[in-house]
Amino acid sequence: MKTIVLASNNQNKVKEFKEILEDYDIITLKDIGYDEEIEETGETFLENALIKAKAVHQYLKEKQLEYIVVAEDSGLCVNSLGGAPGVYSARYAGGHSNDKANRQKLQQALLEKEDKSAEFVCCIVVYKPNGSYQSFEGNIEGIIIPEERGSKEFGYDCIFYSNDLQKNIWRSNKRRKKPNFS
């Protein structure tokens, strides 16, 4: 089984990646002893994912370890807010990973807005031991709903209604195609 280093310690993301990449051994930053904060200073999701992937790749290279690194950056872009929170989705209300505060700030910002349309964007970078990489970006369009539904443990999922799926994304168990990183 091939090993992939996920450039994250976010347990919700780790769980999702392990479900999707079940044919790979997914290890985290903690597992490789990486304990530095990676500053996401990019202006796009791709730039932030690349920053994380390169930092972890360099660390592995120094340790003479040859693993594939997978990094991602994702967020919610609300049309009536000029694309906010965007790349600042995880720290929209200040700090990092306070999902409830982020949702509350977003709901407050949308109170007087008629347009509640948004898109969830995800960019994934697969960084290989030889320094080459591939990037993948996807999005799903929807609207921000006024009440939280279902599990409230991960980001904006409980207030984002997908137009494509015709449901909240927290309920989506749609089977995904398994990627091959060979």
C-alpha positions in Angstrom: 0.0 0.0 0.0 1.4 3.4 -1.0 1.7 6.1 1.7 0.5 9.6 1.2 1.2 12.5 3.6 -1.8 14.7 4.0 -0.6 18.2 4.6 -3.1 18.7 7.5 -3.8 17.7 11.0 -7.5 18.6 10.7 -9.3 15.4 11.8 -12.4 16.0 9.7 -10.2 16.3 6.5 -8.2 13.3 7.5 -11.4 11.3 7.9 -12.6 12.4 4.5 -9.4 11.6 2.7 -9.1 8.2 4.3 -12.7 7.4 3.1 -11.9 8.6 -0.5 -8.3 7.1 -0.7 -9.0 3.8 1.0 -6.3 2.1 -1.1 -3.6 4.3 0.4 -2.1 4.7 3.8 -2.9 8.3 4.7 -0.6 9.8 7.3 -0.7 13.3 8.8 1.8 16.1 9.6 1.8 14.9 13.2 2.7 11.3 12.0 5.8 12.6 10.3 6.8 14.9 13.1 6.0 18.1 11.3 4.9 20.6 13.9 5.5 24.0 12.3 2.5 26.3 11.4 2.2 26.7 7.6 1.1 30.2 6.9 -1.5 30.3 4.1 -0.5 33.6 2.5 -1.8 32.9 -1.0 -4.5 34.9 -2.7 -6.1 31.8 -4.3 -6.9 28.3 -3.2 -4.3 26.9 -5.5 -1.6 29.2 -4.1 -2.4 28.1 -0.5 -2.5 24.4 -1.4 0.9 24.7 -3.2 2.4 26.6 -0.2 1.4 23.7 2.1 2.5 21.0 -0.4 5.9 22.6 -1.0 6.6 23.1 2.7 5.8 19.4 3.5 7.7 18.2 0.5 10.8 20.2 1.6 10.6 18.8 5.1 10.3 15.2 3.8 13.3 15.8 1.4 15.4 17.0 4.4 14.4 13.8 6.3 15.2 11.7 3.2 11.7 10.4 3.0 10.0 9.9 -0.4 6.2 10.2 0.0 3.6 11.7 -2.1 2.2 14.9 -0.5 -1.5 15.8 -0.9 -2.5 19.3 0.2 -5.8 21.1 -0.2 -7.3 24.4 0.3 -11.0 25.0 0.1 -13.6 27.5 1.1 -16.9 29.1 0.6 -17.3 32.0 -1.9 -20.5 34.0 -1.5 -21.5 36.2 -4.5 -23.1 39.1 -2.6 -20.0 39.3 -0.4 -17.6 39.7 -3.3 -16.4 36.1 -2.9 -15.8 36.3 0.8 -15.0 34.5 3.0 -13.0 32.7 0.2 -9.4 31.8 1.1 -10.2 33.1 4.6 -13.1 30.7 5.2 -11.4 28.8 8.1 -10.5 32.0 9.8 -13.3 34.3 8.7 -14.4 35.2 12.3 -10.7 35.5 13.4 -8.5 32.7 14.8 -8.5 29.4 13.1 -11.1 26.6 12.9 -13.9 28.1 14.9 -16.6 26.8 12.6 -19.5 28.0 14.6 -18.2 31.6 14.9 -17.4 31.6 11.1 -21.0 30.5 10.3 -22.5 33.1 12.6 -20.4 35.9 11.1 -21.4 34.8 7.6 -25.1 34.6 8.5 -24.9 38.0 10.0 -23.3 39.4 6.9 -26.1 38.0 4.8 -29.0 39.3 6.8 -29.6 42.3 4.6 -28.6 40.6 1.3 -31.1 39.2 -1.1 -28.6 37.1 -3.1 -27.6 34.1 -1.0 -25.9 32.3 -3.8 -22.4 30.8 -3.2 -20.0 28.2 -4.4 -17.8 25.8 -2.4 -14.4 25.6 -4.0 -11.7 23.0 -3.4 -8.2 22.8 -4.8 -6.1 19.8 -4.3 -2.4 19.5 -5.1 -0.6 16.2 -5.4 3.1 16.8 -5.0 5.4 13.9 -5.9 8.8 13.1 -4.4 10.6 14.3 -7.6 9.2 17.8 -7.2 6.5 17.6 -9.9 2.9 18.2 -9.0 -0.6 18.2 -10.4 -3.4 20.4 -9.2 -7.2 19.8 -9.4 -9.9 22.2 -8.7 -13.6 21.7 -8.4 -16.6 23.7 -7.2 -20.2 23.1 -6.4 -22.8 25.9 -6.6 -25.6 26.5 -4.1 -27.1 28.9 -1.6 -26.6 29.7 2.0 -29.6 28.7 4.0 -30.7 30.6 7.2 -30.8 27.6 9.5 -28.2 25.0 10.3 -29.1 21.5 9.4 -27.6 18.1 10.4 -24.1 17.8 11.7 -22.5 21.1 12.7 -19.0 19.7 13.2 -17.3 20.7 9.9 -17.1 24.2 8.4 -20.0 25.6 6.5 -21.5 22.3 5.4 -24.6 22.6 7.5 -25.7 25.9 6.0 -24.7 25.2 2.3 -27.5 23.8 0.1 -26.1 22.3 -3.2 -28.1 23.2 -6.3 -26.6 20.1 -8.1 -27.3 17.6 -5.3 -30.6 19.2 -4.3 -29.6 18.8 -0.6 -27.2 20.0 2.0 -23.7 18.8 1.3 -23.4 17.4 4.9 -25.8 14.6 3.7 -24.0 13.8 0.5 -22.6 10.3 0.5 -22.3 10.2 -3.3 -19.5 7.7 -4.2 -16.5 9.3 -5.6 -14.2 8.0 -8.3 -11.0 6.6 -6.7 -7.9 8.6 -7.8 -4.7 6.9 -8.8 -1.4 8.7 -7.8 1.0 6.4 -9.6 
